[in-house]
Amino acid sequence: MADLEIIDVHTHTFPSVEAGVRYQRGTGGADREIVRNGTIDELQGLMKEAGISRAVMLNFTPTRYLWEGRMAKTELPANPVERQKIEREAQLVMAGRMVDHNEWQIEVSQQHPELMNFAGLDPVFMDETALIAEIDDKVSRGAKGVKIVLRALAIYADDPRLMPVYERIAQLGVPITAQVGSHGEAGDRGAYANPKFFEEGLKRFPNLVVNCVHLGHGFEDEVADLCLRFPNVYTDVSSRLHTVEDPTSGITREWIAEFIRRCGAEHVMFGTNYPGGDPVEYARLLRELPLTDVELELVASGNAKRFLNLV
C-alpha cells in the first residue's frame, strides 16, 4: 500500500541531546549503545524518512528513581516527623519535574501539531486533587491522553489511587497508555506491570480506554484476553517489531501477524518506542508483515485515529 498512512503512538522525546542520552542510559544501563538522541528535530527527520504522518510523545519521568537517588545522598534526621517532611518535600520536587516535562510537551505540540502529547502522571507522589488538576489542565490545553509506568511507580493497575484517574479520563474521553510487561519490579502479587490488573478499572468505568503497550511483553496471553473482552483495550508493537530481524528472538513476521489477529486487528497500533526503536526500520517492517490490506491499515493508523479521537 503505497499510500499507507502511519501514526506512531509510542515515542519519547526530550528537550536536549543530553537529556535524551541520560534517559536512555538510565533505562538501559550505563554501557548501553546510544544510537538516537530523542530530540524533536531528530524525530521529525526520521518521521519524514519513514513516511509517518503523526506521532505521540509519552512523558515518562522516573519520579521514584529520581527521589530514591536524592534520598541516598541526603543525610536524614533521626526524628521521624522531620524525616517524613524532608522525604515528602523531595517527592513533590520530583512530581514537579514531571509536570515541567508535561509543560514542555504542550509547547512542542503547539509548535508542531503533528507531535501529539500524553501527560505523565504519578499517583504515588501526587494526591487526588493534584492528579485531577494536572489531567484537566493538560487535556484542556491539547494533551491527547495520559501515561503511567507501573513498574516505576511500584503499583498495580487496580491500585485505589488510580481509580480517580480512570474515572476522570473516562469522563473526558481521553485514553491512558500504560507500560506493561513481565520484566521489572514485582510486589506481593507478581509483576507490577501485569495488564490483568486493569480489569477492575475497565469494569468500573466502561468508557475507559487503555493501551497496554509492547504486545504485553511477556504477558501476551493477558493482553489478548483483555482485547477480546473489552472493546476499549489496545496494544502496540513498540519494542517488539524489530525483534523479527533477530533469529534468536523466536519472534517472526508470521508470529506478529498471528498475534495481531489473536487480539483482533482493530486492537493493535503501530508504535516504535523511539528513541529506543528506529521509526524508519519499524515502518519498513510494518509493511512487510503478512497482513491483509484492511488489517495493515488498521494497525498503521486506523486504530490510532480512533484511540486518539482523531475521527
Buried (B, 14 or more C-beta within 10 A) or exposed (E): EEEBBBBBBBBBBBBEBEBBBBBBEBBEEEEEEBEBBBBBEBBBEBBEEBBBBBBBBBBBBBBBEBBEBBBEEEEEEEEEEEBEEBBEEBBEBBBBBBBEBBBBBBEBBEEBEEBBBBBBBBBBBBEBEBBBEBBEBBBEBBBBBBBBBBBBBBBBBBBEBBBBBBBBBBEBEBBBBBBBBBEBEBEEEEBBBBBBBBBBBBEEBEEBBBBBBBBBBBBBEBBBBBBEEBEBBBBBBBBBBBBBEEEEEEBEBEBBBEBBBBBBBBBBBBBBBBBBBBBBBBBEBBBEBEBEEEBBBBBBBBBBBBBBEEE
